[in-house]
Amino acid sequence: MTSSPRIAASLVLVLLLATPLVLAADKVFGEGVGKAPLVKVSELLEHPEKWVDKPVRVEGLVTGVCKKRGCWMEIAGDKEFQSIRFKVQDGVMVFPAEVVGHRAEVEGTFVKVVLSKEQALARAKHHAEEHGEEFDPSSVEGPVTFYMIRGTGAVVHF
Amino acid sequence: MAARRPFRFRKLLRDLHRDVGYLAAFLVVAYAISGIAVNHVADWNPNYRFEVEERTFPPFTPASREEAAARLVELLDLPGPPREVFRSTPTDVRLFYEGWTVTADTAAGHAVVERPHERFVLYDLNWLHLNKGKGAWTWVADLFALALLFLGLSGPFLLKGKHGLAGRGKWLVLAGVLVPLLFLALRRLG
């Protein structure tokens, strides 16, 4: 019978041809995006109180990703030296290492996080461990306040 | 005319348990391996290993993002301009290439070239186990879950006698129930 090898070869060919199409596609995480208003990262960081606890959508370059759990992405701002963390619950969405260096749209609630000195120390220690850096407790001087987006969905453009 | 054989429920159960077991064997092993891998996600990344190369270069203070990128490409002998560039501070620069990055502290003259690689086999097992594919795989995974449910429910009833549920089986089933219950009780008390 000669048809089986031909069919197999055709299937392999179709898969090979389809691979670049799949790789080039946008990847949707969680609920995706589109419901919240598009806001610039600079606007969020320069006027945070205006946006706290509101749904927002931002777009930008993914500059970092959680290396262990894939539970956050760092999104570059529209202005230099600015970025914002997009954090999701562990396991709800898992961002792969490949997202780094690609453009993304992310959506969620803009939140203000206030940490006591002890909590800030624990966070800094975790950050140092995650990045293989030496932890210096004196680098945390007191309570810390920062802003981030608690994510509901994202689209990464590959 | 041959005598009609009596219907044997336990034999049917054993036959079904055996055949469903054959069907589920691969995924049981695959999900178990992936399960151990993702259980320890706090200690390692179960999907990727990161190849890290540290490099040094003469320190400099770039005037712009473009200058930072161009100087780093030249000093580190990188294969052409990066796809994207990001600076978190005037001297902390990140260059993004397809599938790898360069993180440089230009003031210290130190750079880290990092390449993530999918872990051999484990990445694929996790893909199946964590249902990354969604779509049709969800249905296959649901069927597998039903198969496990059947194996779990039928298993204790396969044998009669002292090795069956009425014998030592009941103590082993009880132990299997008590261990997770103990952890749940501790969770509520703690």
Chai-1 contact restraints between the chains, C-beta under 6 A:
chainA,res_idxA,chainB,res_idxB,connection_type,confidence,min_distance_angstrom,max_distance_angstrom,comment,restraint_id
A,L61,B,E84,contact,1.0,0.0,6.0,A-B,restraint_1
A,T63,B,F86,contact,1.0,0.0,6.0,A-B,restraint_2
A,T63,B,R94,contact,1.0,0.0,6.0,A-B,restraint_3
A,K67,B,N45,contact,1.0,0.0,6.0,A-B,restraint_4
A,K68,B,V41,contact,1.0,0.0,6.0,A-B,restraint_5
A,K68,B,N45,contact,1.0,0.0,6.0,A-B,restraint_6
A,R69,B,V41,contact,1.0,0.0,6.0,A-B,restraint_7
A,A76,B,F86,contact,1.0,0.0,6.0,A-B,restraint_8
A,E80,B,R87,contact,1.0,0.0,6.0,A-B,restraint_9
A,A97,B,Y48,contact,1.0,0.0,6.0,A-B,restraint_10
A,A97,B,P116,contact,1.0,0.0,6.0,A-B,restraint_11
A,G101,B,E84,contact,1.0,0.0,6.0,A-B,restraint_12
A,G101,B,F96,contact,1.0,0.0,6.0,A-B,restraint_13
